[in-house]
């Protein structure tokens, strides 16, 4: 009986600890209806927030939501979408570096990495805010805290 009680207490505290360890960026991603996702780029990890097929860096979304609409470069490029600008591919058109990220299932994504460190998935940027596929991201960017 004592073992069961001890195990229950340990499990209760470990679940509280795991819940408390959730990062603010992860919490905002989840609250806005997104899915927190980690992509591997070589030995580094990039933390993204997916809204269906649309994806933006979790830090860029967090900054936008908590700094009263302050936009990092990835959010600015997305909102000022210019489909006619294709020099150097979609990332190059916005002076961003194109990097390839891979999830744990092996699926690859082209990520645009801006000089301020903000991230957005290449197809999301290419389609822009007028694409129906990006409605979830548009909703998340429609207000701030």
C-alpha positions as CSV (number, residue, x, y, z in Angstrom):
1,X,0.0,0.0,0.0
2,X,2.8,2.4,0.9
3,X,4.5,1.7,-2.5
4,X,1.2,2.7,-4.3
5,X,0.9,5.9,-2.3
6,X,4.5,6.8,-2.9
7,X,4.2,6.1,-6.6
8,X,1.1,8.2,-6.8
9,X,2.8,11.1,-5.2
10,X,5.9,10.8,-7.4
11,X,3.7,10.7,-10.6
12,X,1.6,13.7,-9.4
13,X,4.7,15.8,-8.8
14,X,6.4,14.7,-12.0
15,X,3.4,15.7,-14.1
16,X,3.2,19.1,-12.4
17,X,6.9,19.6,-13.1
18,X,6.5,18.7,-16.8
19,X,3.6,21.1,-17.1
20,X,5.4,23.9,-15.4
21,X,8.5,23.3,-17.7
22,X,6.4,24.2,-20.8
23,X,8.1,27.2,-22.4
24,X,6.2,30.4,-23.0
25,X,6.7,30.1,-26.8
26,X,5.3,26.6,-26.7
27,X,2.3,27.6,-24.6
28,X,1.5,30.6,-26.9
29,X,1.8,28.3,-30.0
30,X,-0.6,25.8,-28.4
31,X,-3.0,28.5,-27.1
32,X,-3.2,30.0,-30.6
33,X,-4.2,26.6,-32.1
34,X,-0.8,25.7,-33.4
35,X,1.3,22.6,-33.1
36,X,4.8,23.0,-31.5
37,X,7.4,21.2,-33.7
38,X,11.1,20.8,-33.6
39,X,13.1,20.5,-36.8
40,X,16.7,19.4,-36.9
41,X,19.1,21.4,-39.0
42,X,22.4,19.5,-38.7
43,X,23.3,19.5,-35.0
44,X,21.0,22.5,-34.3
45,X,17.2,22.5,-33.6
46,X,14.7,25.0,-34.9
47,X,11.5,25.4,-33.0
48,X,8.5,26.0,-35.2
49,X,4.7,26.5,-34.7
50,X,2.6,24.8,-37.3
51,X,-0.9,25.9,-38.2
52,X,-1.9,23.1,-40.6
53,X,0.5,23.5,-43.4
54,X,1.7,27.0,-42.5
55,X,4.6,27.3,-40.1
56,X,6.4,30.2,-38.4
57,X,9.2,30.2,-35.8
58,X,7.8,29.8,-32.3
59,X,10.0,32.6,-31.1
60,X,8.7,35.0,-33.8
61,X,5.1,34.2,-32.9
62,X,5.9,34.6,-29.1
63,X,7.5,38.0,-29.8
64,X,4.6,39.2,-31.9
65,X,2.0,38.1,-29.3
66,X,3.8,39.4,-26.2
67,X,5.3,42.6,-27.5
68,X,2.0,44.2,-28.7
69,X,2.4,43.3,-32.3
70,X,6.2,43.8,-32.6
71,X,7.1,42.0,-35.8
72,X,10.4,40.2,-36.3
73,X,11.6,40.0,-39.9
74,X,9.9,36.7,-40.7
75,X,6.5,38.1,-39.7
76,X,7.2,41.3,-41.6
77,X,8.1,39.5,-44.7
78,X,5.0,37.3,-44.5
79,X,2.6,40.2,-43.9
80,X,4.2,42.3,-46.7
81,X,4.1,39.4,-49.1
82,X,5.4,40.2,-52.6
83,X,4.8,37.3,-54.9
84,X,6.6,39.0,-57.8
85,X,9.9,39.0,-56.0
86,X,11.7,35.6,-56.6
87,X,15.4,36.5,-56.7
88,X,17.3,33.7,-55.1
89,X,14.2,31.7,-54.3
90,X,11.5,32.7,-51.8
91,X,14.0,33.1,-48.9
92,X,16.5,35.0,-51.0
93,X,13.8,37.4,-52.2
94,X,13.5,38.6,-48.6
95,X,17.3,38.5,-47.8
96,X,16.8,35.4,-45.7
97,X,19.0,32.3,-45.6
98,X,17.3,29.1,-46.9
99,X,18.1,26.1,-44.6
100,X,16.7,22.6,-44.7
101,X,15.1,21.3,-41.5
102,X,14.0,17.7,-40.9
103,X,11.5,16.4,-38.4
104,X,11.8,13.1,-36.5
105,X,9.8,11.3,-39.2
106,X,12.3,12.4,-41.8
107,X,10.1,14.9,-43.5
108,X,12.1,17.9,-44.8
109,X,11.1,21.6,-44.8
110,X,12.8,24.7,-46.3
111,X,13.0,27.3,-43.6
112,X,13.8,30.9,-44.2
113,X,16.1,32.2,-41.5
114,X,16.3,36.0,-41.2
115,X,19.2,38.1,-39.9
116,X,17.3,38.6,-36.6
117,X,17.1,34.8,-36.1
118,X,13.3,34.7,-36.9
119,X,12.0,31.8,-39.0
120,X,9.2,31.0,-41.4
121,X,8.6,27.9,-43.6
122,X,9.4,28.7,-47.2
123,X,6.0,27.6,-48.7
124,X,4.2,29.6,-46.1
125,X,6.2,32.7,-47.0
126,X,5.8,32.0,-50.8
127,X,2.0,31.6,-50.5
128,X,1.5,34.6,-48.2
129,X,-1.4,35.7,-46.1
130,X,-4.0,35.5,-49.0
131,X,-3.7,31.7,-49.3
132,X,-6.4,29.7,-47.6
133,X,-3.7,27.2,-46.4
134,X,-2.4,30.0,-44.1
135,X,-5.7,30.9,-42.4
136,X,-4.6,29.4,-39.1
137,X,-1.5,31.5,-39.0
138,X,-3.4,34.6,-40.1
139,X,-5.8,34.1,-37.2
140,X,-2.9,33.7,-34.8
141,X,-1.4,37.0,-36.2
142,X,-4.7,38.9,-36.0
143,X,-4.3,39.9,-32.4
144,X,-1.7,40.2,-29.7
145,X,-1.7,40.2,-25.9
